[in-house]
Amino acid sequence: MALSSLSHRSVFRATQSLAAGLALLTACAGSLAAEWPDRPITMLMGFSAGSGVDVIARSIQEPLQQALGATVVIDYRAGAGGNLASAAVSRAQPDGYTILLGTAATHGINPAIYKELPFDVEKDFTPIAPLVDVSNVLTINPDVIDVNTVEEFIAEVQANPNKYYFASTGIGTGTQLAFEEFNAKAKLKMVHVPYKGGPEALQSVVKGETCCIFNQVQTVLGQYKAGKVRLLGVSTAKRIDVIKEVPTIAEKAIPGFDSYIWFGLFGPKGMDPALVEKINAAASRAVENPEVIKRLSATGNTIHVSSPEEFTQLVHENRVKWAQVVEAAGLTPQ
């Protein structure tokens, strides 16, 4: 009886000590999150200055600094489709001082087109906050394919399989996969022509070397306003304010079609949830700044605010989706 009683008391005391320890750890974590940040924060980006991703980074930098109360330094690590920056963040300390401006390409498309990555886009990162969504728009040269609607485009291409050439910014890039997704759902057969980058791909359409491209609204806006290309349909479920006259592909051509590229903030795995919530709240305030909304909306971007949990689910769903698109397109991971 004495041993049994002693055993119960020991277990009880151990349980009390464990509970006290956990409470102390929780309190310390909350305290650390409250005191953070006390030095500059580095936001890595896997694309070059002047790119579409850079537009987002520059637009939120100042309001994010204000919301966080600390300097935010943009660190350009361009290369390997954004993988260099992603790899650096995956290896960083999860203290909130190193974050990544990631995209649907870095965390959705790349796992499907790269045979080996030095990280797992879901296991090795902490999704913190989405920032914006960007619609693609079906852009054509009417001198090459003279149609006025998405329905006419589909009918013309279906009647002439492999006659028309579509441009992209490279094999396995978002511009190719956006078109591959559209072609699969519309049951079209076209010839893919990859270029080295965005300007070359868009110019191929303007010059008539290719008939069309699926590209971000902000990329084609200038050529559209100059009357050099025709916009047939945006890929998102809702129309885009800056080109309100252009219908969605879902309206009449492909019901339910909703495809877009997103941008968001990630940290290394293992970040304190309280710290994640703090950065999420700051990022949400930054993108909801009236000047940021005005600047980004003018180039076809849509503000996206949600919880870390919702963003985590989006990342997972995106990874699955693009893997299916890559497989359906017959692309071999490199």
Steps between C-alpha positions, in 0.01 A plus 500: 500500500780738590675439170174542311421821681852630438473409134172691464646802676808491275288483188282784626802719576658419161177593327488826694859578403434422134190720495694783665781458248262513207331808641840666539598413143170638371547820698857537372391445141228762537752739654748446216228563241400817685858632501567406138634666285803674642713503183450514119305226324631354174246412232659272239368492146594247235455733204683801362441868563236637264312170475131461577591356840717805567201726434318325783804515730557870443132579542472340845848579635425837659154419641632168633782684676245732658277212610792304649691794644825382345704537181424244227794437266435339159767244416503393133606137449394449139557165334366147447141616473506648849649191662820671619310738724266224617793279596662779701182566698439128561839487677455820702422529870124511562524826693304717257801701385529311169189467287428413138281671245379180336263440212277237345803422284747442785259301717258355248658457158868439585441178696338357187763606245822452698595138558697578815467799732718551811183557704135398525273796424246388760711342775793744505310829508248680716233669288442840660274716285376536142538846346345522155353288224582568135277403212632375170331626185467332161683744272498468120628663184182544289709504181595138572175372648211736426250426775323724749394268780630201691220290346615595149861428596410151622293425190776616264777302672285188532434516127873532427698276738874581524468790258545772761809572710482639855789674673633462854786634708661156507439129543321427825432865581168635619423646157531159336307316769220757500452431129535124550223512762278700265574269205417192706164635614411638158629185323740691275814387319759774454875525452703640789784745424714582807700823519773611740286749687190716519594780259607256226186289540263795485686653205461175310124551521522868406717414197276212395757225553248335731127554526453538869616479859352458847673763710450717806278803451774742608734357236269545200324820608733736313473317167123474543459874560722564197262292287761240407327198656144392575391365837236227488451380856644509851570177681351588839139444605438876521582777255801725563424867572778644284365312193135474604395475135675164462275209607610199700564170324246344736213728400413321176788287375606271787265513802686483829839589351702680766878512471739756644847560636539603864777667699554454873739498794668188639739430784713195584326205664459504877398864548320593820124524419473828692774647281330371184174666604683826569661508152172391339316791662771744391497368142121531488519861617769570240304372199179665622674838503297723259810603305609136460152399382499786249849422370454125466143513366619730222714216367238227530582360842237398756568535872486167686471488878451178697624309804823295505287185512305596189821592322650163592200326342533712185868403466412131528214520250719695257777242517252222417339699220819590314632145532188386317539768231866404443411132473212569259731713283750215480784705645798312642647643825852629445 
